[in-house]
Amino acid sequence: MMRHLPLAVGAAFLVALPFVGSESLVQYGINALLLATLAQGWNIIGGFTGYPSFGNSVFYGLGTYGTAIAMAQYHLPFGVGLALGALLGAACAVVFGLPILRLRGPYFAIATLGLSAVMSAIVANLEIAGKNIGLILPLFRGDRLFYELSLGLLVLSTATVAWVSRSRFGAGLVAIRENEDAAQVMGIDTTRWKVMALTLSSIFSALAGGIHAYWITFIDPASAFDSTLNVKMVIMTVFGGPGTVMGPVIGAFVLSAISEVLASSVSTVAGAFYGLVIVLAVVFIPRGLVDVGPGFRRLGWRYFAENVRRHRL
């Protein structure tokens, strides 16, 4: 019972924030919730499946543009635009996932990174997408609505990851992560399962992009397909605990808060912060923050030295 108390307190705080917090705190909350959702989406393909995708920013960008084009060019409702953006991201995951998910390791990472650059260049030359100028969405002033949408999306993504962690599908993804060749021998259609994982991951990334687009009311290719956003997803997931249910959420909230403080005080430090965090996390807590508590209770300060020794660092 006591183990779930911090989770319950945190959930109650998030629900109450838009009613008791300042406008700036609510805006910070929207950003943090969307980043946590992106980290959860990446966790499905990167944490459970073990494929280090640098292409989730593509799905975010497609969700952003799908929503923006529907609203700005065709004057469709936000809900319709959000659904179209999610469909666009999922379609991209299926079409491009089939060939690139046959690659492994660094080859897969490079292919997804290249996909992000190519998609940004394509969108920048489409008239319907506003080319390099971008698109302006209808103005809607309602931070509380966007906060509630972001919180609902995070709850949905976390519930999905919780299902994945307990399902036969999730067990298959973990088998692929641990030994893909052995998983194939066991009868798992690894390509199909990996495409399913990437598609599921893309839907949450695209939905987050759509919500963010309507919130800020302006998008362009550089911001929609920002590769540094994908770096944040990876770092937050690795820092919190890849392949776990709550790790990416905890990592996203902790790093978002620290980064916000650093950015407001010393902006040059904020840029170097993420690089330092991932180095320290990989060396001392490769299983993320969620493993620190149990590990420290078991081994004390030797927990960190044991991680260094076990991973031969």
N, C-alpha and C positions, 0 to 999 in steps of 0.2 A: 504493500500500500504506500509506504513512504517513498519507495523508488519512483512512483509515478507522480509524487507531489510537485517536484519542480516543473514537470511537463504541464500539469494542470494549472499551476500558477502562471507559467509563461503563456498558455493559451488564453487564460482570463485577461492577462495584461494586453495581449494583442487585440482581443475583442473590444476592450474598454478604451483603447488608445484614441480612436477618432472622436470619442465623446469627452475625454478629459485632457487630451494633449493639445499643444499649440499647433498652429497651421504648419510651421516649419517641421515639427516633429512628425506630423501626419505625412508630409511630403517625403521626409526621410524614410518613414515606414513603408510607403509605396515602393520606393526604390529597393529597400531591403527585402521586402516580400517577393518582388519580381526576380531579384537576384537569387533568392533561395529557391524559387520555382525553377529557374534556369539550371541551378546546381542539381536539383532533383532530377530534371530531365537528362542532364549529362550523366548522372549517376547510373541510369539504366543501361546506357551503352558503354560508359567508361568504367563504372564501379562494379557492376554485376557481370557484364560481358567481357570486360578487360580490353576493350578497343578504344585507344586514346583519340577520340574524335576532336578535331579542331574545326569541324564543319557545322557545329550546332548554331553558330552565329548566322549561318546561311538560313536556317529554318526560322530563326528570330527575325531576320531581315525580310524573308518572304511573308511571314505573318504580319509584319509591320506594313509592307507594301500592299498585301492583299486587302487588309482593312482600310488603308488609306485610299487605294484606288476605288474600292467599292463606295466609300463615303464621299470622297472629293470629286470623283469623275462621274459616278452613276447615282449619287445622292441616295444611296441605300442606307437603311438603319445600321446602327453600330453592331447589333447582334448578328446581322447577316454578314457584314464585313468581317467580323471576328471569325465566323464559321468558314467563310471563304479563305481567309488567311491560314487557318488551321488545315484546311483541305489542300491548299497550295503547298504548305510545308510537308504534309504527309506524302503527297504525290512526288515531291522532289526526293524525299527519303527513299521511296520505293524505286524510282527510276534510276537514281544514282547509287543507291545502296547495293543493288544487285551486282554491278561490276566492281565497285571499290571495296566492298566487304569480302571480296575474295583475296584481297591483300592483307598482310599481317604486319604488326609491329610498326616500325618507322615508315614503311611504305604506305600503310593506311593513313597514318598521321599526315604525311606530306600530301597525299591525294586529297584529303579533306581540307587541308589548308589551301591548296590550289583551287578547290571548288569555291571557296569563299571569295577569292580574288576574282575568279571568272564571273561569278554571279553578280558581284558588284559592278563589274564593267558592263555586263549585259543590261542591267537595270538602268545604268547611267546613260544608255543610248536609246531607251524606249520612250516614245512620245507620251504614251499613256501613263507612264510613271513619272513624268515631269523632267526626264533626262537628269542632268547634273543639278538643276535648280531645285528639284524636290517637289513636294506636295504640301499644301496647307489644308488641314482638316477643319471641319466646323468647330467653333469654339464652344466648349462646355466647361463651366466653372463648377466643379463639384468634387473636391478632393476626397470627401468621405465616400462617394460612390466608387471611385477608383481604388481607394483603400480596401473597401469591402470586396470588390471584384478580385483584387490581388490576393487578399487573404483567402477568399474562396478557392482561387486557383491553386494556391499553395496547399491548402487542405486536400484538394482533389489529387494533386500530384503526390503528396505524401501518402495518402491512402492507397494510391496505385502502387507506389514503391513498396508499401507494407504488404500488399497482395502479392506482388512479384516475389518478395523475400520468402513467402510461405507457399508458393505455388509450384507446380511441376514445371511450368515455364521458367520460373526463376532458378530452379534447380538445374535446368538445362543450360541456362546462361552461365551459371557458376561453373558448370562442367566445361563449357567452352573456354571460360577464362583460365581454368586450371590446366587443362590439356585438351586442346581442340581436336587433335588427332584421335585421342582416346574417346572423346565424345562422339566422333563420327563412327568409330568401331562399335560403340554402344547403340547405334541406330538413330542418333539425333541428326536431323537435317540441319546442319549448322548454318548454312547460308540462309535458309528460310527463317530460322530463329533469330539470326543476327539482323536481318532486314526488319523483322517484327519489332525487335528491340529499338532499332534506329527510328522506325516509324513512330513508335510510342513516345520516344524521346523528342522527336520533331514536333509532335502535336503540342506538348507543353511549352516548348520554346516558341512556337509560332503564336500560341495564345498569349504568352507574356509579351511578345512583340506587338501584337494588336492592341492590347490594353495600354501599353506604353505610348503607342502612336497617337491614340485618341487623347491621352492625358496631356502630352506635350504639344499636340496639334500641328507639329511640323516635322517632316522627315526628309532626309536626303540619303543618297547611297553611302556616303562616308559614315554616317551615324548608324544607319540600319544594318550595315554589314561590317561593323567594327570588330576586327579580329581580337582586339584586347578584351572584348566582352567574353569571348570564349576562354581566354586565359583566366579571367576571374572565375568562370564556372569551374574550371579544372582545379584552381588553387583552393577555392572554397570547399569543394568536395574532398580533395585530398587532405586538407587541414581538419575538416570535421570528421571524416571517416568514410572512405569509398566503400561501396557495397553494403552500407548499413542504411537503416530507415531514417534515423534522425541526424546522422552525421552531417550531411550537406546543409541541412537547415541550421544547425548549430554553427557550423563553419561560416555560413553566409552572414548570420546575424553578428557573430563576434568580429569578423573581419570588416564588415560594413561599418560597425560602430567605431572600431579603431581607425579605419581609413578616413571616416568622416571627421574625427577629431584631428588627425594629422593634417588633413587637407585644409581645415579651417585655421590651423595654427602655422604650420610650415608646409607649404604646398610641394616643395621639392622633395621632402621626405616621403610624402605619400606615394610618389611614383616608384621609389626604391623599396617601399614597404612590402609589396606583394612578392617581389623577387626574394627578399630575405625570408619571408614567411615560408615559402615553398621549400627553400633549402633546409631550413631548420626542421620543418615538418617531415620531410623525407628522411632526414638523418636520425632524428630523435623520436618521432611518433609516426612511423609509416602507416599505422592503422588508424590514425586520426585522433581527435580529441575524445571521441566516445570510448576509446580503449584506455585512456590515461587513468581514469578512476579505478577500474578493476585491476589494471596492471600495477598501479602504484600501491594499492592495498595488498597485492600479492608479493611484490618484490621491493617495495620502497623505492629509494633513489636508484637502486640497481636496475630498475625497469628501463631507464633511458640507456644505460650502458649495455644492457642485454639486447636492446633493439639495434644498437650500433654493431655489436658483435654478430648477431644473428644474420644481419644483412650484409656483413663483410664490408662495412664502410669505414 
